[in-house]
Amino acid sequence: MTAEIVNLNKVRKARERATREKDAQENRLKYGQAKSERNLFEAKHRKTQAELDGARRQSGDSTDDDDDPGPGNAS
């Protein structure tokens, strides 16, 4: 009829760890995105960047626009 010896420090730490894990799980559900949603967003972002990069002018392809008095060239 002997009682089991329990390390109270380990019990306290295990209880706190379980509480933190429960809180983390709730926050993941509340604020997180599913992996598929993240992948979809990243794929759309890469596609948009590729389209923008494809439409970007090259510095050697532009015509001479120095004689156009734009807002920055007005005297």
A tleap script that builds the chain and sets N, CA, C and O, in Angstrom:
source leaprc.protein.ff14SB
mol = sequence {
  NMET THR ALA GLU ILE VAL ASN LEU ASN LYS
  VAL ARG LYS ALA ARG GLU ARG ALA THR ARG
  GLU LYS ASP ALA GLN GLU ASN ARG LEU LYS
  TYR GLY GLN ALA LYS SER GLU ARG ASN LEU
  PHE GLU ALA LYS HIE ARG LYS THR GLN ALA
  GLU LEU ASP GLY ALA ARG ARG GLN SER GLY
  ASP SER THR ASP ASP ASP ASP ASP PRO GLY
  PRO GLY ASN ALA CSER
}
set mol.1.N position { 0.801 -1.178 0.000 }
set mol.1.CA position { 0.000 0.000 0.000 }
set mol.1.C position { 0.860 1.265 0.000 }
set mol.1.O position { 0.583 2.244 0.694 }
set mol.2.N position { 1.893 1.196 -0.796 }
set mol.2.CA position { 2.756 2.358 -0.887 }
set mol.2.C position { 2.311 3.247 -2.036 }
set mol.2.O position { 1.871 2.776 -3.085 }
set mol.3.N position { 2.435 4.493 -1.814 }
set mol.3.CA position { 2.032 5.461 -2.839 }
set mol.3.C position { 3.159 5.631 -3.845 }
set mol.3.O position { 4.333 5.456 -3.521 }
set mol.4.N position { 2.790 5.967 -5.041 }
set mol.4.CA position { 3.780 6.191 -6.089 }
set mol.4.C position { 4.440 7.557 -5.860 }
set mol.4.O position { 3.772 8.556 -5.596 }
set mol.5.N position { 5.736 7.562 -5.967 }
set mol.5.CA position { 6.473 8.814 -5.767 }
set mol.5.C position { 6.397 9.622 -7.056 }
set mol.5.O position { 6.674 9.110 -8.141 }
set mol.6.N position { 6.015 10.903 -6.920 }
set mol.6.CA position { 5.822 11.767 -8.077 }
set mol.6.C position { 6.701 12.998 -7.921 }
set mol.6.O position { 6.720 13.637 -6.869 }
set mol.7.N position { 7.423 13.316 -8.977 }
set mol.7.CA position { 8.222 14.525 -8.978 }
set mol.7.C position { 7.279 15.671 -9.369 }
set mol.7.O position { 6.833 15.753 -10.513 }
set mol.8.N position { 6.984 16.538 -8.420 }
set mol.8.CA position { 6.011 17.608 -8.656 }
set mol.8.C position { 6.492 18.602 -9.704 }
set mol.8.O position { 5.682 19.201 -10.412 }
set mol.9.N position { 7.785 18.776 -9.806 }
set mol.9.CA position { 8.335 19.686 -10.806 }
set mol.9.C position { 8.030 19.180 -12.218 }
set mol.9.O position { 7.657 19.958 -13.096 }
set mol.10.N position { 8.191 17.875 -12.429 }
set mol.10.CA position { 7.899 17.285 -13.745 }
set mol.10.C position { 6.406 17.364 -14.059 }
set mol.10.O position { 6.024 17.619 -15.201 }
set mol.11.N position { 5.573 17.149 -13.064 }
set mol.11.CA position { 4.120 17.220 -13.276 }
set mol.11.C position { 3.719 18.645 -13.645 }
set mol.11.O position { 2.918 18.857 -14.555 }
set mol.12.N position { 4.273 19.606 -12.941 }
set mol.12.CA position { 3.952 21.013 -13.221 }
set mol.12.C position { 4.391 21.388 -14.629 }
set mol.12.O position { 3.631 22.015 -15.367 }
set mol.13.N position { 5.608 21.011 -15.010 }
set mol.13.CA position { 6.123 21.337 -16.336 }
set mol.13.C position { 5.318 20.644 -17.435 }
set mol.13.O position { 5.067 21.236 -18.485 }
set mol.14.N position { 4.919 19.412 -17.204 }
set mol.14.CA position { 4.115 18.688 -18.197 }
set mol.14.C position { 2.750 19.355 -18.368 }
set mol.14.O position { 2.238 19.466 -19.482 }
set mol.15.N position { 2.170 19.794 -17.257 }
set mol.15.CA position { 0.867 20.472 -17.329 }
set mol.15.C position { 0.999 21.793 -18.100 }
set mol.15.O position { 0.145 22.114 -18.927 }
set mol.16.N position { 2.056 22.551 -17.834 }
set mol.16.CA position { 2.280 23.818 -18.541 }
set mol.16.C position { 2.545 23.581 -20.026 }
set mol.16.O position { 2.068 24.334 -20.874 }
set mol.17.N position { 3.302 22.540 -20.333 }
set mol.17.CA position { 3.596 22.204 -21.723 }
set mol.17.C position { 2.310 21.854 -22.469 }
set mol.17.O position { 2.121 22.274 -23.611 }
set mol.18.N position { 1.434 21.091 -21.833 }
set mol.18.CA position { 0.169 20.717 -22.453 }
set mol.18.C position { -0.713 21.946 -22.667 }
set mol.18.O position { -1.392 22.051 -23.689 }
set mol.19.N position { -0.707 22.863 -21.721 }
set mol.19.CA position { -1.487 24.095 -21.851 }
set mol.19.C position { -0.962 24.945 -23.000 }
set mol.19.O position { -1.747 25.473 -23.787 }
set mol.20.N position { 0.358 25.082 -23.104 }
set mol.20.CA position { 0.945 25.870 -24.199 }
set mol.20.C position { 0.632 25.241 -25.549 }
set mol.20.O position { 0.347 25.951 -26.513 }
set mol.21.N position { 0.682 23.914 -25.625 }
set mol.21.CA position { 0.384 23.222 -26.876 }
set mol.21.C position { -1.079 23.420 -27.266 }
set mol.21.O position { -1.392 23.603 -28.442 }
set mol.22.N position { -1.972 23.384 -26.281 }
set mol.22.CA position { -3.397 23.603 -26.554 }
set mol.22.C position { -3.625 25.021 -27.064 }
set mol.22.O position { -4.377 25.227 -28.016 }
set mol.23.N position { -2.979 25.999 -26.434 }
set mol.23.CA position { -3.100 27.387 -26.877 }
set mol.23.C position { -2.535 27.568 -28.280 }
set mol.23.O position { -3.115 28.284 -29.097 }
set mol.24.N position { -1.405 26.922 -28.562 }
set mol.24.CA position { -0.787 27.026 -29.883 }
set mol.24.C position { -1.703 26.434 -30.955 }
set mol.24.O position { -1.831 26.995 -32.044 }
set mol.25.N position { -2.329 25.322 -30.652 }
set mol.25.CA position { -3.249 24.690 -31.608 }
set mol.25.C position { -4.437 25.604 -31.887 }
set mol.25.O position { -4.859 25.736 -33.036 }
set mol.26.N position { -4.976 26.233 -30.852 }
set mol.26.CA position { -6.094 27.160 -31.041 }
set mol.26.C position { -5.665 28.339 -31.911 }
set mol.26.O position { -6.418 28.772 -32.783 }
set mol.27.N position { -4.450 28.863 -31.679 }
set mol.27.CA position { -3.962 29.984 -32.481 }
set mol.27.C position { -3.720 29.575 -33.931 }
set mol.27.O position { -3.964 30.361 -34.847 }
set mol.28.N position { -3.240 28.348 -34.144 }
set mol.28.CA position { -3.050 27.883 -35.524 }
set mol.28.C position { -4.379 27.827 -36.253 }
set mol.28.O position { -4.465 28.200 -37.423 }
set mol.29.N position { -5.413 27.367 -35.572 }
set mol.29.CA position { -6.723 27.308 -36.209 }
set mol.29.C position { -7.296 28.698 -36.430 }
set mol.29.O position { -7.956 28.957 -37.437 }
set mol.30.N position { -7.039 29.588 -35.485 }
set mol.30.CA position { -7.626 30.922 -35.547 }
set mol.30.C position { -6.920 31.817 -36.557 }
set mol.30.O position { -7.580 32.541 -37.302 }
set mol.31.N position { -5.593 31.781 -36.595 }
set mol.31.CA position { -4.825 32.729 -37.395 }
set mol.31.C position { -4.096 32.103 -38.583 }
set mol.31.O position { -3.706 32.818 -39.506 }
set mol.32.N position { -3.910 30.819 -38.578 }
set mol.32.CA position { -3.058 30.187 -39.582 }
set mol.32.C position { -3.747 29.946 -40.906 }
set mol.32.O position { -4.965 30.068 -41.030 }
set mol.33.N position { -2.936 29.602 -41.893 }
set mol.33.CA position { -3.419 29.214 -43.204 }
set mol.33.C position { -3.048 27.765 -43.421 }
set mol.33.O position { -2.047 27.273 -42.900 }
set mol.34.N position { -3.865 27.098 -44.193 }
set mol.34.CA position { -3.544 25.728 -44.541 }
set mol.34.C position { -2.361 25.734 -45.512 }
set mol.34.O position { -2.129 26.726 -46.203 }
set mol.35.N position { -1.636 24.657 -45.562 }
set mol.35.CA position { -0.465 24.583 -46.438 }
set mol.35.C position { -0.887 24.764 -47.891 }
set mol.35.O position { -0.173 25.405 -48.662 }
set mol.36.N position { -2.025 24.215 -48.274 }
set mol.36.CA position { -2.486 24.366 -49.648 }
set mol.36.C position { -2.783 25.830 -49.974 }
set mol.36.O position { -2.529 26.277 -51.093 }
set mol.37.N position { -3.321 26.580 -49.005 }
set mol.37.CA position { -3.581 28.003 -49.226 }
set mol.37.C position { -2.284 28.770 -49.409 }
set mol.37.O position { -2.189 29.633 -50.281 }
set mol.38.N position { -1.275 28.458 -48.585 }
set mol.38.CA position { 0.022 29.121 -48.725 }
set mol.38.C position { 0.643 28.816 -50.079 }
set mol.38.O position { 1.169 29.713 -50.738 }
set mol.39.N position { 0.584 27.552 -50.498 }
set mol.39.CA position { 1.152 27.163 -51.786 }
set mol.39.C position { 0.443 27.857 -52.938 }
set mol.39.O position { 1.090 28.273 -53.899 }
set mol.40.N position { -0.870 27.986 -52.857 }
set mol.40.CA position { -1.627 28.668 -53.895 }
set mol.40.C position { -1.237 30.133 -53.964 }
set mol.40.O position { -1.045 30.669 -55.056 }
set mol.41.N position { -1.119 30.786 -52.827 }
set mol.41.CA position { -0.723 32.195 -52.789 }
set mol.41.C position { 0.671 32.376 -53.377 }
set mol.41.O position { 0.900 33.293 -54.166 }
set mol.42.N position { 1.600 31.506 -52.998 }
set mol.42.CA position { 2.967 31.608 -53.502 }
set mol.42.C position { 3.012 31.384 -55.009 }
set mol.42.O position { 3.759 32.070 -55.708 }
set mol.43.N position { 2.231 30.442 -55.522 }
set mol.43.CA position { 2.204 30.176 -56.964 }
set mol.43.C position { 1.644 31.380 -57.721 }
set mol.43.O position { 2.168 31.750 -58.771 }
set mol.44.N position { 0.587 31.989 -57.196 }
set mol.44.CA position { 0.031 33.181 -57.836 }
set mol.44.C position { 1.033 34.321 -57.817 }
set mol.44.O position { 1.164 35.054 -58.797 }
set mol.45.N position { 1.739 34.471 -56.706 }
set mol.45.CA position { 2.738 35.536 -56.577 }
set mol.45.C position { 3.878 35.333 -57.587 }
set mol.45.O position { 4.307 36.284 -58.241 }
set mol.46.N position { 4.365 34.095 -57.709 }
set mol.46.CA position { 5.439 33.808 -58.666 }
set mol.46.C position { 4.977 34.077 -60.095 }
set mol.46.O position { 5.738 34.620 -60.896 }
set mol.47.N position { 3.726 33.699 -60.429 }
set mol.47.CA position { 3.193 33.914 -61.780 }
set mol.47.C position { 3.105 35.406 -62.077 }
set mol.47.O position { 3.485 35.847 -63.162 }
set mol.48.N position { 2.611 36.179 -61.128 }
set mol.48.CA position { 2.497 37.625 -61.309 }
set mol.48.C position { 3.872 38.247 -61.485 }
set mol.48.O position { 4.058 39.098 -62.355 }
set mol.49.N position { 4.848 37.832 -60.664 }
set mol.49.CA position { 6.204 38.363 -60.785 }
set mol.49.C position { 6.808 38.019 -62.140 }
set mol.49.O position { 7.496 38.847 -62.737 }
set mol.50.N position { 6.559 36.806 -62.635 }
set mol.50.CA position { 7.090 36.408 -63.939 }
set mol.50.C position { 6.475 37.253 -65.048 }
set mol.50.O position { 7.172 37.652 -65.981 }
set mol.51.N position { 5.178 37.531 -64.955 }
set mol.51.CA position { 4.524 38.378 -65.958 }
set mol.51.C position { 5.084 39.790 -65.912 }
set mol.51.O position { 5.321 40.395 -66.958 }
set mol.52.N position { 5.299 40.325 -64.708 }
set mol.52.CA position { 5.858 41.673 -64.593 }
set mol.52.C position { 7.293 41.727 -65.109 }
set mol.52.O position { 7.676 42.681 -65.785 }
set mol.53.N position { 8.073 40.720 -64.795 }
set mol.53.CA position { 9.455 40.692 -65.264 }
set mol.53.C position { 9.509 40.559 -66.783 }
set mol.53.O position { 10.400 41.115 -67.426 }
set mol.54.N position { 8.561 39.827 -67.353 }
set mol.54.CA position { 8.520 39.673 -68.808 }
set mol.54.C position { 8.134 40.966 -69.507 }
set mol.54.O position { 8.534 41.186 -70.650 }
set mol.55.N position { 7.373 41.818 -68.853 }
set mol.55.CA position { 6.922 43.067 -69.454 }
set mol.55.C position { 7.872 44.226 -69.148 }
set mol.55.O position { 7.661 45.337 -69.634 }
set mol.56.N position { 8.894 43.989 -68.365 }
set mol.56.CA position { 9.826 45.047 -67.963 }
set mol.56.C position { 10.680 45.476 -69.144 }
set mol.56.O position { 11.156 44.642 -69.913 }
set mol.57.N position { 10.870 46.769 -69.281 }
set mol.57.CA position { 11.724 47.300 -70.334 }
set mol.57.C position { 13.183 47.098 -69.950 }
set mol.57.O position { 13.561 47.182 -68.782 }
set mol.58.N position { 13.976 46.833 -70.955 }
set mol.58.CA position { 15.406 46.728 -70.747 }
set mol.58.C position { 16.024 48.096 -70.934 }
set mol.58.O position { 15.521 48.882 -71.737 }
set mol.59.N position { 17.079 48.409 -70.234 }
set mol.59.CA position { 17.685 49.735 -70.300 }
set mol.59.C position { 18.244 50.028 -71.687 }
set mol.59.O position { 18.257 51.194 -72.082 }
set mol.60.N position { 18.701 49.053 -72.439 }
set mol.60.CA position { 19.240 49.264 -73.779 }
set mol.60.C position { 18.159 49.392 -74.840 }
set mol.60.O position { 18.443 49.892 -75.928 }
set mol.61.N position { 16.918 48.956 -74.566 }
set mol.61.CA position { 15.840 48.977 -75.548 }
set mol.61.C position { 15.091 50.297 -75.585 }
set mol.61.O position { 14.361 50.539 -76.546 }
set mol.62.N position { 15.228 51.145 -74.610 }
set mol.62.CA position { 14.446 52.374 -74.551 }
set mol.62.C position { 15.012 53.400 -75.521 }
set mol.62.O position { 16.205 53.393 -75.822 }
set mol.63.N position { 14.139 54.288 -76.009 }
set mol.63.CA position { 14.566 55.351 -76.915 }
set mol.63.C position { 15.070 56.523 -76.114 }
set mol.63.O position { 14.915 56.552 -74.893 }
set mol.64.N position { 15.669 57.488 -76.776 }
set mol.64.CA position { 16.222 58.650 -76.103 }
set mol.64.C position { 15.095 59.596 -75.739 }
set mol.64.O position { 14.515 60.224 -76.625 }
set mol.65.N position { 14.771 59.713 -74.475 }
set mol.65.CA position { 13.672 60.565 -74.012 }
set mol.65.C position { 14.170 61.804 -73.302 }
set mol.65.O position { 13.419 62.409 -72.537 }
set mol.66.N position { 15.422 62.207 -73.529 }
set mol.66.CA position { 15.965 63.353 -72.822 }
set mol.66.C position { 15.359 64.678 -73.277 }
set mol.66.O position { 15.312 65.626 -72.493 }
set mol.67.N position { 14.888 64.768 -74.541 }
set mol.67.CA position { 14.334 66.016 -75.021 }
set mol.67.C position { 12.861 66.182 -74.647 }
set mol.67.O position { 12.235 67.160 -75.053 }
set mol.68.N position { 12.296 65.243 -73.877 }
set mol.68.CA position { 10.912 65.349 -73.410 }
set mol.68.C position { 10.925 66.043 -72.062 }
set mol.68.O position { 11.414 65.474 -71.087 }
set mol.69.N position { 10.388 67.285 -71.976 }
set mol.69.CA position { 10.398 67.970 -70.684 }
set mol.69.C position { 9.316 67.425 -69.753 }
set mol.69.O position { 8.202 67.948 -69.723 }
set mol.70.N position { 9.633 66.394 -69.009 }
set mol.70.CA position { 8.717 65.816 -68.052 }
set mol.70.C position { 8.760 66.584 -66.750 }
set mol.70.O position { 9.462 67.592 -66.662 }
set mol.71.N position { 8.039 66.145 -65.743 }
set mol.71.CA position { 8.007 66.858 -64.463 }
set mol.71.C position { 9.376 66.972 -63.825 }
set mol.71.O position { 9.655 67.961 -63.149 }
set mol.72.N position { 10.235 65.985 -64.023 }
set mol.72.CA position { 11.564 66.044 -63.423 }
set mol.72.C position { 12.559 66.838 -64.250 }
set mol.72.O position { 13.605 67.239 -63.740 }
set mol.73.N position { 12.247 67.071 -65.525 }
set mol.73.CA position { 13.171 67.766 -66.407 }
set mol.73.C position { 12.762 69.210 -66.666 }
set mol.73.O position { 13.442 69.895 -67.430 }
set mol.74.N position { 11.708 69.693 -66.079 }
set mol.74.CA position { 11.234 71.051 -66.317 }
set mol.74.C position { 12.242 72.059 -65.769 }
set mol.74.O position { 12.798 71.883 -64.685 }
set mol.75.N position { 12.464 73.130 -66.553 }
set mol.75.CA position { 13.410 74.133 -66.057 }
set mol.75.C position { 12.756 75.463 -65.850 }
set mol.75.O position { 13.414 76.417 -65.436 }
savepdb mol mol.pdb
quit
